[in-house]
Amino acid sequence: METKRGSGQDSTGQRTWRRSQQSQAINTNINLPQKKSYVKGFNGFKDPFSLEPRWTIEPDLESIKRMIDEDGQSQEIIVSFLAQRAFNKIYDIRTGNQALIMRVTSPVDPQYKTLSEVATVDWMRRYTSLPVPGIIAHQVSRGNAIGFEWILMKKIPGKSMADAWETIQYSVKGQFVQQLATYSSSLFKN
């Protein structure tokens, strides 16, 4: 609405403001200038109010295979996209009889994010009873064949609870919640 200065006075003699009764359309589109990315693979966020980064380069699956098979001795390496989270792309890797997970990280907080995740997983393996994956290798530099920081870890066998929740019995759900509470409380014991 448009606000106009009124010439009237209220009962105390003070000047008053009058609002026009005309409704006007308000433009809610915000066009922020797009900055050129100086970081390979990262170009800001999906929209001005999002915390999810925009990936401009997809990690190359062949590069991931070459990183896994550094010595050229592996039989067959199968790499498939598994999921994407805010700052990571997650790949399922099968080689011989090994099942692995690779988390490729967007360069939002270079080195520190990856080092923090590796240290956190190591601490959890040492001091809690939580089933966490073993880290096989990690790279905190983008100067590698993939072009991104990454963490390679063993895949924990099982099914995603998001996929299984609807089909499991109520009593099993109760056991799961109790186990989750036990795991959560173990974080505070150390």
C-alpha positions as CSV (number, residue, x, y, z in Angstrom):
1,M,0.0,0.0,0.0
2,E,1.1,3.5,-0.7
3,T,1.6,5.8,2.3
4,K,0.8,9.5,1.8
5,R,1.3,12.4,4.1
6,G,-2.1,13.6,5.3
7,S,-3.1,17.2,5.9
8,G,-5.4,16.3,8.7
9,Q,-4.9,16.4,12.4
10,D,-6.0,14.0,15.1
11,S,-7.8,15.0,18.3
12,T,-4.5,16.1,20.0
13,G,-3.6,18.4,17.1
14,Q,-0.8,16.2,15.8
15,R,-0.3,15.6,12.1
16,T,-1.6,12.3,10.9
17,W,-0.7,9.9,8.1
18,R,-3.2,8.5,5.7
19,R,-2.9,5.3,3.8
20,S,-4.2,5.0,0.3
21,Q,-6.8,2.4,-0.1
22,Q,-5.4,1.4,-3.5
23,S,-3.7,-2.0,-3.4
24,Q,-0.6,-2.3,-5.5
25,A,1.2,-5.4,-6.5
26,I,4.5,-5.9,-4.7
27,N,7.4,-7.4,-6.6
28,T,8.8,-10.1,-4.4
29,N,11.4,-11.3,-6.9
30,I,14.9,-10.6,-5.8
31,N,17.5,-10.5,-8.5
32,L,20.9,-10.6,-6.8
33,P,24.0,-10.2,-8.9
34,Q,25.6,-13.4,-9.8
35,K,29.3,-13.6,-8.8
36,K,31.7,-15.6,-10.9
37,S,33.0,-18.6,-8.9
38,Y,36.6,-18.7,-8.1
39,V,36.4,-22.2,-6.7
40,K,36.2,-25.1,-9.1
41,G,32.9,-26.9,-8.7
42,F,31.3,-24.3,-6.5
43,N,29.1,-21.4,-7.5
44,G,27.4,-20.1,-4.5
45,F,24.1,-21.4,-3.3
46,K,21.0,-22.6,-5.1
47,D,19.0,-19.5,-4.2
48,P,19.6,-16.5,-2.0
49,F,17.9,-18.0,1.0
50,S,19.3,-21.5,0.7
51,L,22.2,-23.0,2.5
52,E,22.6,-25.8,-0.1
53,P,25.5,-25.2,-2.4
54,R,25.2,-25.3,-6.2
55,W,27.5,-27.9,-7.8
56,T,28.8,-26.6,-11.1
57,I,31.0,-29.6,-11.9
58,E,30.0,-33.2,-11.3
59,P,32.7,-35.5,-9.9
60,D,33.8,-37.8,-12.7
61,L,33.1,-41.5,-12.0
62,E,36.1,-42.6,-14.0
63,S,38.4,-40.4,-11.9
64,I,36.9,-42.0,-8.8
65,K,37.7,-45.4,-10.3
66,R,41.3,-44.4,-11.0
67,M,41.7,-43.1,-7.4
68,I,40.5,-46.4,-6.0
69,D,42.7,-48.4,-8.3
70,E,46.0,-46.5,-7.8
71,D,48.2,-49.6,-8.5
72,G,46.1,-50.9,-11.3
73,Q,45.6,-54.3,-9.6
74,S,41.9,-54.2,-8.8
75,Q,39.6,-56.5,-10.8
76,E,36.5,-54.6,-11.5
77,I,35.5,-51.4,-9.9
78,I,31.8,-50.3,-10.0
79,V,31.0,-46.8,-8.9
80,S,27.4,-45.6,-8.7
81,F,25.9,-42.4,-7.4
82,L,24.1,-43.1,-4.1
83,A,22.8,-39.8,-2.7
84,Q,23.4,-36.1,-2.4
85,R,23.4,-34.1,0.8
86,A,23.9,-30.4,1.3
87,F,27.7,-30.4,1.0
88,N,28.5,-34.0,-0.1
89,K,27.9,-36.3,-3.0
90,I,27.9,-39.9,-1.9
91,Y,29.0,-42.8,-4.1
92,D,28.6,-46.6,-3.7
93,I,31.8,-48.4,-4.7
94,R,32.1,-52.2,-5.3
95,T,35.5,-53.7,-5.9
96,G,36.1,-57.4,-5.6
97,N,34.6,-58.4,-2.3
98,Q,34.7,-54.9,-0.8
99,A,31.8,-52.5,-0.4
100,L,32.9,-48.9,0.1
101,I,31.4,-45.4,0.3
102,M,33.1,-42.3,-1.0
103,R,31.9,-38.9,0.2
104,V,33.0,-36.2,-2.2
105,T,32.8,-32.8,-0.6
106,S,32.0,-29.4,-2.1
107,P,34.7,-26.8,-1.4
108,V,32.6,-24.8,1.1
109,D,35.1,-24.9,4.0
110,P,38.3,-26.3,2.5
111,Q,40.3,-28.8,4.5
112,Y,38.7,-28.0,7.9
113,K,35.3,-29.7,7.1
114,T,37.0,-32.9,5.8
115,L,39.5,-33.0,8.7
116,S,36.8,-32.4,11.2
117,E,34.6,-35.3,9.8
118,V,37.6,-37.7,9.8
119,A,38.5,-36.7,13.4
120,T,34.9,-37.1,14.5
121,V,34.5,-40.5,13.1
122,D,37.8,-41.6,14.6
123,W,36.7,-40.3,18.0
124,M,33.4,-42.1,17.8
125,R,35.1,-45.4,16.9
126,R,37.4,-45.1,19.9
127,Y,35.1,-43.8,22.6
128,T,31.5,-44.8,21.8
129,S,29.6,-48.0,21.0
130,L,28.1,-46.5,17.9
131,P,28.6,-48.5,14.7
132,V,30.6,-46.1,12.5
133,P,32.4,-46.9,9.3
134,G,36.2,-47.4,9.2
135,I,37.9,-44.7,7.2
136,I,40.2,-46.1,4.6
137,A,41.7,-42.9,3.2
138,H,40.9,-39.2,2.8
139,Q,42.1,-36.3,0.8
140,V,41.9,-32.7,2.1
141,S,43.4,-31.2,-1.1
142,R,41.5,-30.6,-4.3
143,G,44.7,-31.3,-6.2
144,N,43.8,-34.9,-7.1
145,A,42.2,-36.7,-10.0
146,I,38.7,-36.1,-8.7
147,G,39.3,-32.4,-8.1
148,F,37.4,-32.4,-4.8
149,E,38.2,-33.3,-1.2
150,W,36.9,-36.8,-0.4
151,I,36.6,-39.5,2.3
152,L,36.7,-43.2,1.4
153,M,35.2,-45.5,4.1
154,K,34.0,-49.0,4.6
155,K,30.3,-49.4,3.9
156,I,28.3,-50.6,6.9
157,P,25.9,-53.4,5.9
158,G,22.2,-52.9,6.3
159,K,19.3,-51.0,5.0
160,S,18.4,-47.3,5.3
161,M,15.9,-46.8,8.1
162,A,14.2,-44.3,5.9
163,D,13.5,-47.1,3.4
164,A,12.6,-49.7,6.1
165,W,10.5,-47.7,8.6
166,E,7.1,-48.2,6.9
167,T,7.5,-52.0,6.7
168,I,8.9,-52.9,10.1
169,Q,6.7,-54.0,13.0
170,Y,5.9,-51.7,15.9
171,S,7.9,-53.8,18.4
172,V,11.0,-53.6,16.2
173,K,10.5,-49.8,15.9
174,G,10.5,-49.7,19.8
175,Q,13.7,-51.7,19.9
176,F,15.3,-49.4,17.4
177,V,14.4,-46.3,19.3
178,Q,15.8,-47.8,22.5
179,Q,19.1,-48.7,20.7
180,L,19.3,-45.2,19.3
181,A,18.8,-43.7,22.8
182,T,21.7,-46.0,24.0
183,Y,23.9,-44.8,21.2
184,S,23.0,-41.2,21.9
185,S,23.7,-41.4,25.6
186,S,27.1,-43.0,24.9
187,L,28.2,-39.8,23.3
188,F,27.9,-38.1,26.7
189,K,29.9,-40.7,28.7
190,N,33.2,-39.7,27.3
